[in-house]
Amino acid sequence: MYQLLMLFKEHYSIIAYTTDRLSERQQNKIMSDIILHHYPPSPVSEKIRVALGFKKLAWKSVEQNRLPDRPELFAMTGGYRRIPVMQIGADIYCDTQCIFRELEQRFPKPSFHSSGNSGAAFGLSRWIDAPLFELGVRVAFAPVADSLPPELIADRTRLYFGPEGDMAAEAKDLPHTLAQLRAQLGWLDDQLKANGAFMHGAKASLSDLLAWHVVWFVKGRYGDAELLLSEFPGVLGWVSRMEAIGHGTSEPLTPDEALGIALNATPETAEQTDAADPQGLRPGMNVGVSPLTNSGETAVNGVVRAVSRDRISLARYDDRCGDVVVHFPRVGYRVSAL
Ligand SMILES: N[C@@H](CCC(=O)N[C@@H](CS)C(=O)NCC(=O)O)C(=O)O
Protein backbone atom coordinates (compact mmCIF):
# COMPACT_ATOMS: atom_id res chain seq x y z
CA MET A 1 0.00 0.00 0.00
CA TYR A 2 2.80 2.39 0.99
CA GLN A 3 4.68 1.67 -2.27
CA LEU A 4 1.48 2.24 -4.26
CA LEU A 5 0.96 5.61 -2.58
CA MET A 6 4.57 6.59 -3.25
CA LEU A 7 4.14 5.63 -6.94
CA PHE A 8 0.99 7.74 -7.11
CA LYS A 9 2.76 10.58 -5.39
CA GLU A 10 5.71 10.46 -7.82
CA HIS A 11 3.39 10.35 -10.83
CA TYR A 12 1.13 13.11 -9.52
CA SER A 13 4.11 15.29 -8.65
CA ILE A 14 5.41 15.03 -12.19
CA ILE A 15 2.13 16.36 -13.57
CA ALA A 16 1.47 18.92 -10.91
CA TYR A 17 4.84 20.39 -10.24
CA THR A 18 7.91 19.01 -11.93
CA THR A 19 6.89 20.19 -15.40
CA ASP A 20 6.53 23.64 -13.91
CA ARG A 21 9.08 26.43 -14.23
CA LEU A 22 11.74 24.86 -12.01
CA SER A 23 14.62 22.75 -13.31
CA GLU A 24 15.29 19.48 -11.45
CA ARG A 25 18.46 20.94 -9.98
CA GLN A 26 16.65 23.96 -8.62
CA GLN A 27 13.96 21.71 -7.22
CA ASN A 28 16.39 19.44 -5.43
CA LYS A 29 17.95 22.46 -3.86
CA ILE A 30 14.60 23.91 -2.80
CA MET A 31 13.36 20.54 -1.54
CA SER A 32 16.04 20.38 1.12
CA ASP A 33 15.59 24.01 2.18
CA ILE A 34 14.39 25.18 5.52
CA ILE A 35 10.95 26.69 5.10
CA LEU A 36 9.53 28.76 7.94
CA HIS A 37 5.78 29.37 8.05
CA HIS A 38 5.31 32.50 10.16
CA TYR A 39 4.12 36.11 10.11
CA PRO A 40 6.25 39.15 10.95
CA PRO A 41 4.55 40.29 14.23
CA SER A 42 4.59 36.77 15.70
CA PRO A 43 6.86 36.72 18.79
CA VAL A 44 7.14 32.92 18.89
CA SER A 45 8.35 33.07 15.27
CA GLU A 46 10.88 35.72 16.25
CA LYS A 47 12.44 33.09 18.54
CA ILE A 48 13.05 30.90 15.48
CA ARG A 49 14.01 33.73 13.11
CA VAL A 50 16.81 34.63 15.54
CA ALA A 51 17.69 30.94 15.93
CA LEU A 52 18.19 30.83 12.14
CA GLY A 53 20.34 33.96 12.40
CA PHE A 54 22.30 32.39 15.26
CA LYS A 55 23.15 29.43 13.03
CA LYS A 56 23.73 31.76 10.02
CA LEU A 57 21.28 29.82 7.89
CA ALA A 58 19.54 30.62 4.62
CA TRP A 59 15.82 29.88 4.64
CA LYS A 60 12.57 30.33 2.77
CA SER A 61 10.00 32.56 4.35
CA VAL A 62 6.31 31.75 3.93
CA GLU A 63 4.18 34.53 5.32
CA GLN A 64 0.97 33.11 6.75
CA ASN A 65 -2.23 34.93 7.70
CA ARG A 66 -2.44 36.30 11.20
CA LEU A 67 -5.81 34.62 11.66
CA PRO A 68 -6.00 30.85 11.23
CA ASP A 69 -6.99 31.03 7.58
CA ARG A 70 -4.08 28.91 6.37
CA PRO A 71 -5.44 26.15 4.12
CA GLU A 72 -2.11 25.13 2.56
CA LEU A 73 -0.38 24.91 5.93
CA PHE A 74 -3.27 23.02 7.52
CA ALA A 75 -3.16 20.49 4.68
CA MET A 76 0.41 19.74 5.77
CA THR A 77 0.04 19.92 9.55
CA GLY A 78 -3.35 18.19 9.72
CA GLY A 79 -4.85 21.23 11.45
CA TYR A 80 -2.19 22.25 13.97
CA ARG A 81 -2.93 25.96 14.09
CA ARG A 82 0.01 27.55 15.89
CA ILE A 83 2.77 29.53 14.29
CA PRO A 84 5.64 29.02 13.53
CA VAL A 85 5.90 25.72 11.68
CA MET A 86 9.13 24.59 10.05
CA GLN A 87 9.00 22.50 6.89
CA ILE A 88 11.90 20.64 5.34
CA GLY A 89 10.64 18.86 2.23
CA ALA A 90 7.79 16.65 3.44
CA ASP A 91 8.78 16.77 7.13
CA ILE A 92 6.77 19.28 9.13
CA TYR A 93 7.98 20.42 12.56
CA CYS A 94 5.35 21.83 14.93
CA ASP A 95 6.19 23.83 18.06
CA THR A 96 9.44 25.66 18.73
CA GLN A 97 10.71 22.89 21.07
CA CYS A 98 10.66 20.53 18.12
CA ILE A 99 12.10 23.12 15.72
CA PHE A 100 15.04 23.89 18.03
CA ARG A 101 15.93 20.22 18.41
CA GLU A 102 15.76 19.59 14.66
CA LEU A 103 17.86 22.66 13.82
CA GLU A 104 20.47 21.61 16.39
CA GLN A 105 20.62 18.10 14.99
CA ARG A 106 20.88 19.15 11.34
CA PHE A 107 23.13 22.19 11.91
CA PRO A 108 25.11 21.49 15.09
CA LYS A 109 27.51 24.44 14.74
CA PRO A 110 27.33 26.89 16.33
CA SER A 111 25.51 24.96 19.03
CA PHE A 112 22.49 26.34 20.89
CA HIS A 113 24.06 24.75 23.97
CA SER A 114 27.60 26.14 24.00
CA SER A 115 27.25 26.88 27.70
CA GLY A 116 26.29 23.26 28.49
CA ASN A 117 22.87 24.35 29.67
CA SER A 118 20.56 22.44 27.33
CA GLY A 119 18.63 20.80 30.18
CA ALA A 120 18.29 24.10 32.05
CA ALA A 121 17.19 25.87 28.85
CA PHE A 122 14.42 23.38 28.03
CA GLY A 123 13.32 23.60 31.67
CA LEU A 124 13.39 27.40 31.44
CA SER A 125 11.22 27.20 28.33
CA ARG A 126 8.37 25.83 30.47
CA TRP A 127 8.36 29.11 32.41
CA ILE A 128 9.10 31.48 29.53
CA ASP A 129 6.82 29.93 26.88
CA ALA A 130 3.77 29.79 29.13
CA PRO A 131 3.47 32.05 32.22
CA LEU A 132 5.93 34.74 31.08
CA PHE A 133 4.70 34.74 27.47
CA GLU A 134 1.07 35.01 28.61
CA LEU A 135 1.92 38.13 30.63
CA GLY A 136 3.46 39.50 27.41
CA VAL A 137 0.24 38.69 25.51
CA ARG A 138 -1.79 40.57 28.14
CA VAL A 139 0.30 43.75 28.02
CA ALA A 140 0.59 43.66 24.22
CA PHE A 141 -3.12 43.14 23.49
CA ALA A 142 -5.25 44.31 26.42
CA PRO A 143 -4.47 48.08 26.39
CA VAL A 144 -5.06 48.34 22.61
CA ALA A 145 -7.75 45.71 22.13
CA ASP A 146 -10.33 48.32 20.99
CA SER A 147 -8.17 49.37 18.07
CA LEU A 148 -7.47 45.83 16.80
CA PRO A 149 -9.77 43.74 14.55
CA PRO A 150 -12.45 42.16 16.81
CA GLU A 151 -11.98 38.75 15.20
CA LEU A 152 -8.27 38.82 16.09
CA ILE A 153 -9.04 39.73 19.71
CA ALA A 154 -11.75 37.06 19.94
CA ASP A 155 -9.41 34.43 18.53
CA ARG A 156 -6.46 35.25 20.78
CA THR A 157 -8.67 35.63 23.90
CA ARG A 158 -10.03 32.10 23.41
CA LEU A 159 -6.61 30.70 22.56
CA TYR A 160 -4.66 32.19 25.46
CA PHE A 161 -7.23 32.87 28.18
CA GLY A 162 -9.63 29.94 27.72
CA PRO A 163 -13.40 29.82 27.19
CA GLU A 164 -14.00 32.30 30.04
CA GLY A 165 -11.33 34.73 28.76
CA ASP A 166 -12.29 38.42 28.74
CA MET A 167 -9.96 40.97 27.16
CA ALA A 168 -11.83 43.95 28.70
CA ALA A 169 -11.26 42.44 32.15
CA GLU A 170 -7.58 41.95 31.23
CA ALA A 171 -7.34 45.67 30.37
CA LYS A 172 -8.71 46.59 33.82
CA ASP A 173 -6.30 44.18 35.49
CA LEU A 174 -3.26 45.64 33.70
CA PRO A 175 -1.58 47.08 36.86
CA HIS A 176 -1.56 43.62 38.44
CA THR A 177 -0.25 42.06 35.21
CA LEU A 178 2.53 44.66 35.04
CA ALA A 179 3.51 43.94 38.64
CA GLN A 180 3.85 40.25 37.74
CA LEU A 181 5.77 40.97 34.56
CA ARG A 182 8.07 43.53 36.18
CA ALA A 183 9.23 41.11 38.87
CA GLN A 184 9.91 38.38 36.30
CA LEU A 185 11.80 40.76 33.99
CA GLY A 186 13.85 41.43 37.11
CA TRP A 187 14.84 37.73 37.13
CA LEU A 188 16.18 38.06 33.57
CA ASP A 189 18.01 41.24 34.54
CA ASP A 190 19.63 39.56 37.56
CA GLN A 191 20.74 36.64 35.42
CA LEU A 192 22.24 38.93 32.77
CA LYS A 193 23.99 41.22 35.22
CA ALA A 194 25.56 38.24 37.00
CA ASN A 195 26.63 36.32 33.89
CA GLY A 196 27.97 38.85 31.41
CA ALA A 197 26.86 39.45 27.86
CA PHE A 198 24.31 36.63 27.69
CA MET A 199 22.19 34.51 30.03
CA HIS A 200 24.88 31.88 30.62
CA GLY A 201 28.05 33.89 29.95
CA ALA A 202 29.98 35.31 27.02
CA LYS A 203 28.14 33.35 24.31
CA ALA A 204 24.48 33.40 23.38
CA SER A 205 22.64 30.11 23.82
CA LEU A 206 19.14 28.67 23.75
CA SER A 207 18.14 30.45 26.99
CA ASP A 208 18.79 33.81 25.30
CA LEU A 209 16.60 32.93 22.32
CA LEU A 210 13.80 31.87 24.68
CA ALA A 211 13.90 35.02 26.81
CA TRP A 212 14.39 37.22 23.77
CA HIS A 213 11.03 36.53 22.16
CA VAL A 214 9.08 37.83 25.17
CA VAL A 215 11.24 40.94 25.59
CA TRP A 216 10.98 41.62 21.81
CA PHE A 217 7.20 41.29 22.02
CA VAL A 218 6.78 43.58 25.03
CA LYS A 219 9.29 46.12 23.70
CA GLY A 220 7.63 46.28 20.29
CA ARG A 221 4.00 46.20 21.32
CA TYR A 222 3.46 47.64 24.78
CA GLY A 223 3.07 51.44 24.63
CA ASP A 224 4.97 52.08 27.88
CA ALA A 225 7.68 49.49 27.31
CA GLU A 226 10.49 52.05 27.44
CA LEU A 227 9.49 53.03 30.96
CA LEU A 228 8.96 49.41 32.01
CA LEU A 229 12.38 48.31 30.74
CA SER A 230 14.26 51.41 31.90
CA GLU A 231 14.99 49.91 35.33
CA PHE A 232 16.71 46.88 33.78
CA PRO A 233 20.18 47.86 32.47
CA GLY A 234 21.19 44.20 32.09
CA VAL A 235 18.22 43.56 29.80
CA LEU A 236 18.71 46.81 27.84
CA GLY A 237 22.35 46.06 27.01
CA TRP A 238 21.45 42.51 26.02
CA VAL A 239 18.66 43.74 23.68
CA SER A 240 21.20 45.30 21.33
CA ARG A 241 23.36 42.16 21.41
CA MET A 242 20.32 40.02 20.57
CA GLU A 243 19.28 42.37 17.74
CA ALA A 244 22.79 42.08 16.27
CA ILE A 245 22.31 38.30 15.77
CA GLY A 246 19.86 38.99 12.92
CA HIS A 247 17.64 36.51 11.08
CA GLY A 248 20.08 34.81 8.67
CA THR A 249 19.12 35.24 5.02
CA SER A 250 15.65 34.57 3.74
CA GLU A 251 13.81 34.55 0.45
CA PRO A 252 10.04 34.65 0.10
CA LEU A 253 8.02 31.60 -0.91
CA THR A 254 4.25 31.38 -1.32
CA PRO A 255 2.10 28.95 0.72
CA ASP A 256 1.25 27.23 -2.55
CA GLU A 257 4.91 26.77 -3.49
CA ALA A 258 5.59 25.29 -0.05
CA LEU A 259 2.73 22.83 -0.59
CA GLY A 260 4.22 21.89 -3.98
CA ILE A 261 7.59 21.23 -2.34
CA ALA A 262 5.98 18.85 0.18
CA LEU A 263 4.11 17.09 -2.62
CA ASN A 264 7.31 16.60 -4.56
CA ALA A 265 9.36 15.36 -1.58
CA THR A 266 9.44 12.16 0.44
CA PRO A 267 9.45 12.34 4.25
CA GLU A 268 12.94 11.62 5.60
CA THR A 269 11.79 10.16 8.91
CA ALA A 270 12.42 6.43 9.33
CA GLU A 271 10.41 4.22 11.69
CA GLN A 272 11.68 4.43 15.24
CA THR A 273 10.54 2.51 18.28
CA ASP A 274 11.12 3.18 21.96
CA ALA A 275 10.83 0.08 24.12
CA ALA A 276 10.65 2.28 27.25
CA ASP A 277 7.78 4.44 26.02
CA PRO A 278 5.42 4.70 29.03
CA GLN A 279 2.33 4.79 26.78
CA GLY A 280 3.42 1.81 24.71
CA LEU A 281 3.27 3.89 21.52
CA ARG A 282 4.55 2.01 18.47
CA PRO A 283 4.93 2.73 14.75
CA GLY A 284 1.70 1.92 12.90
CA MET A 285 -0.66 2.96 15.70
CA ASN A 286 -3.42 5.47 14.93
CA VAL A 287 -3.20 8.37 17.35
CA GLY A 288 -4.28 11.96 17.91
CA VAL A 289 -1.95 14.67 19.25
CA SER A 290 -3.34 17.72 21.03
CA PRO A 291 -1.89 20.50 23.18
CA LEU A 292 -2.46 20.23 26.92
CA THR A 293 -3.79 23.79 27.13
CA ASN A 294 -7.52 24.58 27.23
CA SER A 295 -7.17 26.60 24.04
CA GLY A 296 -9.86 25.12 21.81
CA GLU A 297 -7.36 23.54 19.44
CA THR A 298 -8.18 20.38 17.54
CA ALA A 299 -6.13 17.20 17.65
CA VAL A 300 -3.92 16.20 14.73
CA ASN A 301 -4.52 12.59 13.77
CA GLY A 302 -2.08 10.29 12.05
CA VAL A 303 -0.18 7.02 12.10
CA VAL A 304 2.84 6.85 14.38
CA ARG A 305 6.07 6.78 12.36
CA ALA A 306 8.61 7.42 15.12
CA VAL A 307 8.50 7.52 18.92
CA SER A 308 11.07 8.92 21.32
CA ARG A 309 11.24 10.53 24.74
CA ASP A 310 11.13 14.03 23.25
CA ARG A 311 9.21 13.64 20.03
CA ILE A 312 6.26 11.93 18.39
CA SER A 313 6.16 11.83 14.59
CA LEU A 314 2.98 11.06 12.66
CA ALA A 315 2.61 9.97 9.05
CA ARG A 316 -0.30 11.67 7.30
CA TYR A 317 -1.62 11.88 3.77
CA ASP A 318 -3.49 14.71 2.11
CA ASP A 319 -4.19 15.01 -1.63
CA ARG A 320 -2.72 18.51 -1.66
CA CYS A 321 0.69 17.61 -0.17
CA GLY A 322 0.89 13.82 -0.49
CA ASP A 323 2.66 11.89 2.27
CA VAL A 324 4.11 13.99 5.04
CA VAL A 325 5.47 13.31 8.52
CA VAL A 326 4.37 15.79 11.19
CA HIS A 327 6.54 16.11 14.30
CA PHE A 328 5.44 17.24 17.78
CA PRO A 329 7.25 17.50 21.10
CA ARG A 330 6.06 15.10 23.81
CA VAL A 331 6.19 17.79 26.51
CA GLY A 332 3.05 19.90 26.43
CA TYR A 333 1.08 17.52 24.19
CA ARG A 334 -1.14 14.52 24.85
CA VAL A 335 -0.89 11.54 22.50
CA SER A 336 -4.10 9.50 22.54
CA ALA A 337 -4.64 6.17 20.83
CA LEU A 338 -7.63 6.31 18.45
N1 LIG B 1 4.02 26.15 21.97
C1 LIG B 1 4.01 26.81 20.72
C2 LIG B 1 3.35 28.19 20.85
C3 LIG B 1 3.18 28.89 19.54
C4 LIG B 1 2.26 30.11 19.61
O1 LIG B 1 1.48 30.30 20.55
N2 LIG B 1 2.33 30.92 18.57
C5 LIG B 1 1.43 32.03 18.41
C6 LIG B 1 2.05 33.05 17.47
S1 LIG B 1 3.24 34.05 18.21
C7 LIG B 1 0.17 31.57 17.72
O2 LIG B 1 0.17 30.54 17.09
N3 LIG B 1 -0.88 32.37 17.82
C8 LIG B 1 -2.10 32.06 17.15
C9 LIG B 1 -1.98 32.09 15.68
O3 LIG B 1 -1.08 32.72 15.12
O4 LIG B 1 -2.85 31.48 15.04
C10 LIG B 1 5.45 26.93 20.19
O5 LIG B 1 6.40 26.93 20.98
O6 LIG B 1 5.65 26.95 18.96
The ligand as an SDF file (V2000), in Angstrom:
LIG
                    3D

 20 19  0  0  0  0  0  0  0  0999 V2000
    4.0160   26.1500   21.9740 N   0  0  0  0  0  0  0  0  0  0  0  0
    4.0140   26.8130   20.7170 C   0  0  0  0  0  0  0  0  0  0  0  0
    3.3520   28.1900   20.8480 C   0  0  0  0  0  0  0  0  0  0  0  0
    3.1750   28.8870   19.5380 C   0  0  0  0  0  0  0  0  0  0  0  0
    2.2570   30.1080   19.6080 C   0  0  0  0  0  0  0  0  0  0  0  0
    1.4800   30.2960   20.5510 O   0  0  0  0  0  0  0  0  0  0  0  0
    2.3280   30.9150   18.5670 N   0  0  0  0  0  0  0  0  0  0  0  0
    1.4320   32.0340   18.4110 C   0  0  0  0  0  0  0  0  0  0  0  0
    2.0470   33.0490   17.4680 C   0  0  0  0  0  0  0  0  0  0  0  0
    3.2360   34.0460   18.2140 S   0  0  0  0  0  0  0  0  0  0  0  0
    0.1720   31.5660   17.7190 C   0  0  0  0  0  0  0  0  0  0  0  0
    0.1670   30.5380   17.0890 O   0  0  0  0  0  0  0  0  0  0  0  0
   -0.8850   32.3650   17.8220 N   0  0  0  0  0  0  0  0  0  0  0  0
   -2.0990   32.0620   17.1510 C   0  0  0  0  0  0  0  0  0  0  0  0
   -1.9840   32.0900   15.6790 C   0  0  0  0  0  0  0  0  0  0  0  0
   -1.0820   32.7170   15.1230 O   0  0  0  0  0  0  0  0  0  0  0  0
   -2.8540   31.4830   15.0430 O   0  0  0  0  0  0  0  0  0  0  0  0
    5.4470   26.9300   20.1850 C   0  0  0  0  0  0  0  0  0  0  0  0
    6.3960   26.9280   20.9810 O   0  0  0  0  0  0  0  0  0  0  0  0
    5.6520   26.9540   18.9570 O   0  0  0  0  0  0  0  0  0  0  0  0
  1  2  1  0
  2  3  1  0
  2 18  1  0
  3  4  1  0
  4  5  1  0
  5  6  2  0
  5  7  1  0
  7  8  1  0
  8  9  1  0
  8 11  1  0
  9 10  1  0
 11 12  2  0
 11 13  1  0
 13 14  1  0
 14 15  1  0
 15 16  2  0
 15 17  1  0
 18 19  2  0
 18 20  1  0
M  END
$$$$
